[in-house]
Amino acid sequence: MQSGVVYILGSDTGTLYIGVTSNLIRRTLQHQAGKASHFTTKYGCHRLLYYELFTDIAAAIAREKSLKGKTRAKKLTLIRTMNPEFKDLAEKWGWLHIGPAWSIAEIEADLQRRFIPSSPPLAP
């Protein structure tokens, strides 16, 4: 069973985007580089505001659909539970100083250890 992550990105103007992925770090860096989706590139949704970890990708997809059906006010309330200041949770993910002998797998493992908390928020 593959794990999944539901995430919410925001733009500097307040546009929200909800997505699901099996690799939060890679997908977030793609969004930041403008290479992930037409919507996020067009509206500048590049700031990671919220995420939920799931052990099953099907559960993550169901949660994504559920969140997309919620009002903007409920989405903002959910973001505040993890990130009351609406800071970019992935602001420095792409800034990792790497040595010439590091592999991509080692970099991703290091980022996972440093930036993904060991106890994820509870998925309602």
N, C-alpha and C positions, 0 to 999 in steps of 0.2 A: 504494500500500500504506500503510495507516494504522499508526502506531506504537502501542505499548502499554506499560503499566507494571503490574507485579505488586507489590502492597504488602501489608504486614502491619501491622495496628493492634493495640494492646493497651489493656486497661483498667487502672485502678489496682489491681484485684484479681487481675490475671493472665490474664484471658480474652483469647484471641487471635482475630483475624479476618483472613482472607486474601481479597483482592479483586483485580480487574483493572479498568483504566480507560485511556482514551486521554488523559486530562488529570488528572495527579496533584494538581496544586494545587487545581483546582476541586473534585475529589472529596474531598480531605482536608478542605477547608474545609466542605463539606457534612456530612461525618461530625462534625466539631467542632461544627457548629451543630445536630446531631441531626436532619438532614433527608435523610440518605442511605439508611439501611436500618433496618428494624425491629430486627434483631439488634444492630447497633452502638449504637442508641439504648437498647435494653433493658439491654444489658450494659455500657454506658459505654465502648465501644471507640472512643477518640478520639485516642489517641497514636500517631503514625506512628513505627514502630520500624524498618522495613526496606522497601526497594523495589529493584526491578530494572527497567532500561529495555530495551525490545525495539524493533527496527525494524519488526516485523511483529506485528499484533494477534493473529493466529492462534497465533504462538509464545508470546505472553504468556498467552493462554487455556490453552494446553497446560501451561505452567509452573504456572499457578494450580492446575489440576487435580492436577498432580503433587505440589505442596506440600500441598494439602489431604489427600492420602493419606499423608503422612508423620506420624511420631509427634510428640508435643509436644516431646520432648527434641531431635529433629532440627530442628524449627522454631526452638527457642531457640538451638541451636548456630549456625544460619544467621543469626539476628538478631545474635548476638555477633560475626560476621565483619565487619559494617558498623558496629555500634553496641554495643560491649562494655559500655557503662554504661546501656543501655536508656533513653536520653534521648529525648524527643519531638523528632524531626527537623524537625517543622513547628510547633514551639511558637509561633513569632512570625510565622508566615505571614499571619495575619489582622490583624496590627498595623501594617501598612504605612501610613505617613502619605502621603496623596495630596493633590494640589492639585485645585482645582475644575475645571481644564481637562483632566485626565487621562481617557482613555477606558479601558474595561475591558480592551481589547486591549493598551494600553500598560502597564497594571498587571500583567497576566499575563506579558507579555514581560519586564518588570523582575523579577518573582518568579522566572521561569525562569532568567534570567541570574544572579541572586544565590543561589538555593537548590538548583538542580539541577546537580550536578557535571558537568564536561565529559567525564569518563571514568567511565562507569557500572560498577557491579560486574559481574564476569563472570557470565553466566547459564550454569550447568552444563548 
